[in-house]
């Protein structure tokens, strides 16, 4: 029995040591709580964070900063900009705005909350094939997916990370030192990034398949497969422990 425990302990230690080695890392943060109806009760396209959302952003920033950050990229929308600013202040790294990290387009500007709710309910109840068209009156999912995956290719390329398609597989070339990249964006944007990096065929409701809460984050690490390629491994998803610790969840 003692020998079995020792073996188990040794295996756990080896796995912990392997995880602690330097790996290329992508952290995807969803913005904090936005103020969708700041004045007259009608929706706005580009809301700022609420005070609660700003507190969420600071809590998540503390946790992510502790793991080390080399670069921060952010959606152009205010709710993501303000969330990224909290991380920038802690790390001393200026966030870089990437327009194509913006959330999937919707057509709800100026609607009441009841009208917004109806817009999304009606959109979800359409036949499944129509979901490829995106939300009614807005960007198609195909366009959204193309711009987000293009943004990911550009961002990772800036750090020397490039994908290689070999028959049925996508692997990545990862340089040394291994980059630690943070992306601050949206539920839809981040879900497309996850499926793209994991080489999973897309569906037009990615934000449901990989659903994250406000100010939650996900972590992907590059792990070697074969002699000279890497794949992205989802190590953590919808992490909200920092929010729970500060009573923000």
BELMODA-V615347 format. One record per pair of residues at least 12 apart in sequence whose C-alpha atoms are under 10 Angstrom apart, sorted by the first residue. I is the first residue (numbers start at 1). J is the second residue. Records with the same first field share a line. If there is no record, write none. Layout:
# BELMODA-V615347
I = J, J
This chain:
# BELMODA-V615347
19 = 221, 223, 235
22 = 176, 177, 178, 179, 180, 221, 222
23 = 174, 176, 177, 178, 179, 180, 220, 221, 222, 223, 224
24 = 159, 161, 174, 175, 176, 177, 178, 179, 180, 181, 220, 221, 222, 223, 230, 232
25 = 68, 69, 70, 178, 179, 180, 181, 182, 219, 220, 221, 222, 223, 232, 233, 234, 235
26 = 69, 71, 156, 179, 180, 181, 182, 183, 194, 197, 218, 219, 220, 221, 222, 232, 233, 234
27 = 64, 69, 72, 180, 181, 182, 183, 184, 190, 217, 218, 219, 220, 221, 236, 237
28 = 64, 73, 74, 181, 182, 183, 184, 185, 186, 187, 189, 190, 191, 193, 194, 215, 216, 217, 218, 219, 220, 237, 238
29 = 57, 60, 61, 64, 74, 80, 83, 84, 182, 183, 184, 185, 186, 187, 190, 212, 213, 214, 215, 216, 217, 218, 219, 238, 239
30 = 57, 60, 79, 80, 83, 84, 183, 184, 185, 186, 187, 188, 189, 190, 191, 212, 213, 214, 215, 216, 217, 218, 238
31 = 49, 53, 54, 56, 57, 60, 74, 75, 77, 78, 79, 80, 81, 82, 83, 84, 184, 185, 186, 187, 213, 214, 215, 216, 217
32 = 48, 49, 50, 51, 52, 53, 54, 55, 56, 57, 58, 60, 79, 80, 82, 83, 84, 185, 186, 213, 214, 215, 216
33 = 47, 48, 49, 50, 51, 52, 53, 54, 55, 56, 57, 79, 80, 83, 213, 214, 215
34 = 46, 47, 48, 49, 50, 51, 52, 53, 54, 78, 79, 80, 214
35 = 47, 48, 49, 50, 51, 52, 53, 79
36 = 48, 49, 50, 109, 113
37 = 110, 111, 112, 113
38 = 50
40 = 110, 112
41 = 110, 111, 112, 113
42 = 108, 109, 110, 111, 112, 113, 114, 115, 116
43 = 108, 109, 110, 111, 112, 113, 115, 116
44 = 108, 109, 110, 111, 112
45 = 77, 78, 105, 106, 107, 108, 109, 110
46 = 76, 77, 78, 79, 80, 109
47 = 77, 78, 79, 80
48 = 77, 78, 79, 80, 81, 82, 83
49 = 78, 79, 80, 81, 82, 83
50 = 79
52 = 248
53 = 79, 82, 83, 214, 215, 248
54 = 79, 82, 83, 85, 86, 215
55 = 83, 86, 215, 243, 246, 248
56 = 83, 86, 214, 215, 216, 240, 242, 243, 244, 246, 247, 248, 249
57 = 79, 80, 82, 83, 84, 85, 86, 87, 214, 215, 216, 242, 243
58 = 82, 83, 84, 85, 86, 87, 89, 90, 215, 242, 243
59 = 86, 87, 215, 240, 241, 242, 243, 244, 245, 246, 247, 248
60 = 83, 86, 87, 215, 216, 217, 239, 240, 241, 242, 243
61 = 83, 84, 85, 86, 87, 88, 89, 90, 91, 215, 217, 242
62 = 86, 87, 90, 91, 242
63 = 87, 217, 241, 242, 243
64 = 87, 90, 91, 182, 217, 219, 242
65 = 86, 87, 88, 89, 90, 91, 182
66 = 90, 91
67 = 180
68 = 91, 179, 180, 181, 182
69 = 87, 88, 91, 92, 93, 179, 180, 181, 182
70 = 91, 93, 159, 178, 179, 180, 181, 182
71 = 88, 91, 93, 94, 95, 96, 155, 159, 179, 180, 181, 182, 183
72 = 84, 85, 87, 88, 91, 93, 94, 95, 96, 97, 155, 180, 181, 182, 183, 184
73 = 94, 95, 96, 97, 98, 99, 101, 155, 181, 182, 183, 184, 185
74 = 95, 96, 97, 98, 99, 100, 101, 102, 182, 183, 184, 185, 186
75 = 95, 96, 97, 98, 99, 100, 101, 102, 103, 183, 184, 185, 186, 189
76 = 96, 97, 98, 99, 100, 101, 102, 103, 184, 185
77 = 97, 99, 101, 102, 103, 185, 186
79 = 184, 185, 186
80 = 97, 101, 102, 103, 183, 184, 185, 186, 215
81 = 95, 96, 97, 184, 185
82 = 184
83 = 184, 185, 215
84 = 96, 97, 182, 183, 184, 185
85 = 184
87 = 182, 184
95 = 182, 183, 184
96 = 183
97 = 183, 184
98 = 148, 151, 152, 154, 155, 183, 185
99 = 147, 148, 151
100 = 144, 145, 146, 147, 148, 149, 150, 151, 152, 189
101 = 144, 147, 148, 149, 150, 151, 152, 183, 184, 185, 186, 188, 189, 190, 193
102 = 144, 147, 148, 184, 185, 186, 188, 189, 190
103 = 144, 148, 185, 186, 187, 188, 189, 190
104 = 134, 135, 138, 139, 140, 141, 143, 144, 145, 147, 148, 186, 187, 188, 189, 207
105 = 134, 135, 136, 137, 138, 139, 140, 141, 143, 144, 188
106 = 119, 120, 134, 135, 136, 137, 138, 139, 140
107 = 119, 135, 136, 137, 138, 139
108 = 120, 135, 136, 137, 138
119 = 135, 136
120 = 135, 136
122 = 135, 136
123 = 135, 136
124 = 136, 205
128 = 203, 204, 205
129 = 204
130 = 204
131 = 203, 204, 205
132 = 203, 204, 205
133 = 204
134 = 204, 205
135 = 204
140 = 204
141 = 202, 203, 204, 205, 206
142 = 202, 203, 204
144 = 188, 189, 192, 204
145 = 188, 189, 192, 193, 196, 202, 203, 204, 206
146 = 192
147 = 189
148 = 188, 189, 190, 191, 192, 193, 196
149 = 189, 192, 193, 194, 195, 196, 197
150 = 193
151 = 193
152 = 183, 192, 193, 196, 197
153 = 193, 196, 197
155 = 181, 183
156 = 174, 179, 181
157 = 173, 174
159 = 174, 175, 176, 177, 178, 179, 180, 181
160 = 172, 173, 174, 175, 176, 177, 178, 179
161 = 173, 174, 175, 176, 178, 179, 222, 230
162 = 174, 175
163 = 197, 229, 230, 231
164 = 229, 230
168 = 199
169 = 199, 231
170 = 197, 198, 199, 229, 230, 231, 232
171 = 197, 198, 199, 222, 223, 224, 225, 226, 228, 229, 230, 231, 232
172 = 197, 222, 223, 224, 225, 228, 229, 230, 231, 232
173 = 222, 224, 228, 229, 230, 231
174 = 222, 223, 224, 228, 229, 230, 231
178 = 221, 222
179 = 222
180 = 221
181 = 219, 220
182 = 217, 218, 219
183 = 217, 218
184 = 215, 217
185 = 215
186 = 207, 212, 213, 214, 215
187 = 206, 207, 208, 210, 211, 212, 213, 214, 215, 216
188 = 204, 205, 206, 207, 208, 210, 211, 212
189 = 206, 207
190 = 206, 207, 210, 211, 212, 217, 218
191 = 205, 206, 207, 208, 209, 210, 211, 212, 218
192 = 204, 205, 206, 207, 209, 210
193 = 206
194 = 206, 210, 218, 219, 220, 232, 233, 234, 237
195 = 209, 210
196 = 232
197 = 220, 222, 231, 232, 233, 234
198 = 220, 231, 232, 233, 234
199 = 231, 232
210 = 237, 238
211 = 237, 238
212 = 237, 238, 239, 240
213 = 238, 239, 240, 249
214 = 238, 240, 243, 249
215 = 238, 239, 240, 242, 243, 248, 249
216 = 237, 238, 239, 240, 241, 242, 243
217 = 236, 237, 238, 239, 240, 241
218 = 234, 235, 236, 237, 238, 239, 240
219 = 232, 233, 234, 235, 236, 237, 238, 239
220 = 232, 233, 234, 235, 236, 237
221 = 233, 234, 235, 236
222 = 234, 235
